[in-house]
Amino acid sequence: MPHIEIDKDHCKGCGLCIEACPKGVIVFSTEINKLGYDGHPAEPKNEGCTGCGICFYTCPEPAAIIVYKEDKSA
């Protein structure tokens, strides 16, 4: 099943991935990451995620988002 993982300690909470997600499956977390940025990190809801990767390509922080696509070979 397609889904994403967001490393909250790399996320700076800019919200670009939230705005870019066509399915609206990313929200702001209620927690603050270990770096203590003013914004809250993004957090996936994952229900409805298609694994399109738009969030990955929109994110300015390398390694903050990992996209898992559906394995169609199985």
C-alpha positions in Angstrom: 0.0 0.0 0.0 1.4 3.4 -0.9 2.4 5.7 1.9 4.9 8.3 3.0 7.1 8.7 6.1 8.2 12.1 7.3 11.3 12.4 9.6 10.0 15.0 12.0 13.5 15.9 13.1 14.5 16.9 9.5 11.2 18.7 8.8 11.2 22.4 9.3 7.5 22.8 9.2 7.3 25.0 6.1 4.1 23.4 5.0 5.0 23.1 1.3 4.3 19.4 1.2 0.9 20.0 2.8 -0.1 22.6 0.2 1.2 20.4 -2.6 -0.4 17.1 -1.7 -3.3 16.5 -4.1 -5.1 14.1 -1.7 -4.6 16.2 1.4 -3.1 13.4 3.4 -0.4 15.5 5.1 -1.1 17.7 8.2 0.9 19.7 10.7 1.8 17.7 13.8 0.9 18.9 17.2 4.5 18.1 18.4 7.6 20.2 17.9 10.7 18.5 16.6 14.0 18.1 18.5 15.4 21.2 16.9 12.6 23.3 18.3 11.6 25.1 15.1 8.7 27.5 15.6 6.6 25.6 13.1 5.3 22.1 13.7 6.6 19.3 11.5 4.4 17.8 8.9 2.8 14.4 9.6 1.2 11.9 7.2 -2.4 10.7 7.7 -1.6 8.1 4.9 -5.2 7.2 4.3 -5.7 8.0 0.7 -2.0 8.4 -0.2 -1.3 7.4 -3.8 2.5 7.5 -3.5 2.6 10.2 -6.2 5.8 11.7 -4.7 4.8 15.4 -5.2 5.5 16.0 -1.5 9.0 14.6 -1.9 9.8 16.8 -4.8 8.3 19.9 -3.2 10.2 19.5 0.1 13.3 21.7 0.4 14.8 19.5 3.1 16.7 16.4 1.7 15.8 13.1 3.4 12.8 14.5 5.3 10.2 12.6 3.2 10.3 9.0 2.0 7.7 7.8 -0.5 6.7 4.1 -0.7 4.8 3.2 -3.8 2.6 0.2 -4.4 4.6 -2.9 -5.5 2.7 -4.0 -8.7 5.1 -6.9 -9.4 3.7 -9.0 -6.6 
